Amino acid sequence: MFTSPLNWVEINRKALEHNLAVFKKMTANQSVICACVKANAYGHGLIETGKIIGKDRRVWLGVNAVFEAESLRKAGIKNPIYILGYTPLSQLENAARLNCRLVVYNYETIEKLSKIAVKLHKKVPVHIKIETGNNRQGLLPSEAVKLAEKISASSLVLEGAATHFANIEDTTDHTYAFFQLKNFMDACEKIEDATGAKIPIKHCANTAATILFPETHLNMVRVGIGLYGMWPSKETYVSALREGNRGQSPAATVPFSLRPVLSWKTRISQIKEIPEGSYIGYGCTYKTTAKTRLAILPVGYYDGYDRGLSNTAYVLIKGRRAQIRGRVCMNITMVDVTDIPAAAIEDEVVLIGRQDKENISIEQMADRCNTINYEIPTRINERVPRIVI
Ligand SMILES: *Cc1c(COP(=O)(O)O)cnc(C)c1O
């Protein structure tokens, strides 16, 4: 299928399964797991990841948009799909036909979707999004109650209520998260009073909340980053150490481990020696201080290898670090292999992941790019093959 790609992503099935099991155990199998596979499964490959996670039919898949749901269904994945993002009015019928559940926060959506449900003779489950302090998607509690009443009076099924934390992974002070949780629980109660029916699935927890606060698990947790073996942030890790024995000095360990799922690799396309005093790459930003053996790699910022890594990051070749020299180009990157004499054309090169005793983590790369770990894998071009190992 993918014959000799210039660079490729490897997905470790066992690691993904391990992480999923960690979150099942953490929620004591009491809450539904909604595995967030939006953004091409955080760069891990929507279908590749969806098939592995979807083996357990109880696990929901969280996507951002209808096109992702369509891809999953075409791949034969039958798990419940929850659309987290906006579904344009013109896409509502598609969403219903694909048996998706939708997050809702507009009257226009309810009116149109309700008619579609009648037309298709389908129960279309919707989840109302409650604004509790993130000021992003959703309705303030008083408005949410009105929309919930409207849903109850329509042919739709009010299956769930959701909110999203604004400040949980960026801090070790979780006062604001608990303020939001209280707003959410109060709003759910008001909705239940107004409609006279229990909301079956209340959910608010992302990875950080799921790890740190069991009281946020409710009926479902929406886990993304953790499934892929990453912590949401250093602050979350520190908080987890602390929450391990609440109120006391930090516990020495977190009682579970997350295993990175993704590696990114390429092969050397050329090796050459250049003299002392040579400039390397666009802008002549690097000048050799000695005779240098240079390896050329067929990967660049088009593939998602950030240009911010120019002259700063390194890759792994023969288990050793090879420093990037000059600027990362669109399709090409140059690295120094002067001290790796065994390096040869078509040798495997690790951009992210482990090689022998060395490891390049997504977090390390994110630091170098002045961003968060979430952004690094989601930026790996979708065209780069994802290979499950
Ligand atoms: C992406 C997303 C999540 C998952 O967040 P993580 O921090 O990756 O676990 C949860 N909820 C919503 C609404 C999301 O969009």
Ligand as a Chemical Component Dictionary entry (heavy atoms), coordinates in Angstrom:
data_LIG
# 
_chem_comp.id                   LIG 
_chem_comp.type                 NON-POLYMER 
_chem_comp.pdbx_formal_charge   0 
_chem_comp.three_letter_code    LIG 
# 
loop_
_chem_comp_atom.comp_id 
_chem_comp_atom.atom_id 
_chem_comp_atom.alt_atom_id 
_chem_comp_atom.type_symbol 
_chem_comp_atom.charge 
_chem_comp_atom.model_Cartn_x 
_chem_comp_atom.model_Cartn_y 
_chem_comp_atom.model_Cartn_z 
_chem_comp_atom.pdbx_ordinal 
LIG C1 C1 C 0 -10.319 17.303 22.622 1  
LIG C2 C2 C 0 -11.305 17.366 23.705 2  
LIG C3 C3 C 0 -11.145 16.598 24.869 3  
LIG C4 C4 C 0 -9.901  15.790 25.157 4  
LIG O1 O1 O 0 -8.929  16.570 25.825 5  
LIG P1 P1 P 0 -7.558  15.930 26.318 6  
LIG O2 O2 O 0 -6.940  16.992 27.138 7  
LIG O3 O3 O 0 -6.781  15.622 25.090 8  
LIG O4 O4 O 0 -7.910  14.705 27.074 9  
LIG C5 C5 C 0 -12.175 16.607 25.784 10 
LIG N1 N1 N 0 -13.283 17.351 25.578 11 
LIG C6 C6 C 0 -13.451 18.114 24.489 12 
LIG C7 C7 C 0 -14.690 18.924 24.323 13 
LIG C8 C8 C 0 -12.473 18.152 23.521 14 
LIG O5 O5 O 0 -12.638 18.920 22.432 15 
# 
loop_
_chem_comp_bond.comp_id 
_chem_comp_bond.atom_id_1 
_chem_comp_bond.atom_id_2 
_chem_comp_bond.value_order 
_chem_comp_bond.pdbx_ordinal 
LIG C1 C2 SING 1  
LIG C2 C3 SING 2  
LIG C2 C8 DOUB 3  
LIG C3 C4 SING 4  
LIG C3 C5 DOUB 5  
LIG C4 O1 SING 6  
LIG O1 P1 SING 7  
LIG P1 O2 DOUB 8  
LIG P1 O3 SING 9  
LIG P1 O4 SING 10 
LIG C5 N1 SING 11 
LIG N1 C6 DOUB 12 
LIG C6 C7 SING 13 
LIG C6 C8 SING 14 
LIG C8 O5 SING 15 
# 
